[in-house]
């Protein structure tokens, strides 16, 4: 029998949630491009013309293009959970939740909230304990990939607020 190269998560349902979320986040740019094609309404405009004509669509397009990167970070968090580095996985998932909130992605927020909640319940590590459990160097090493995503998500939120779209506080 061949040795198993990848450890699995404690909970099979959590693994299924990760898989569904990764697929949905990866497909977001393709859905956005399809939506932009429908937004042309049969006109002879290409995607670049639509994005130039409608800044709100450009912001939505940028937010959709960030989703595969968020899926990649979710893959890393899943691997950290499987390897036993629970604090770092919970920290990454919490930061992903913040970035999905800044991107105003309903699907991303609900999916990340579900995975974060299930991970905390399954592994018994709370969010404050996860952040306290690592030092500054560990934070930048383990969660540094979230920082560009957070910066670009904040840029999308700022642009949305300036354009007056999608903000319903």
Order of alpha helices (4+ residues) and beta strands (2+ residues): alpha-alpha-alpha-alpha-alpha-alpha-alpha
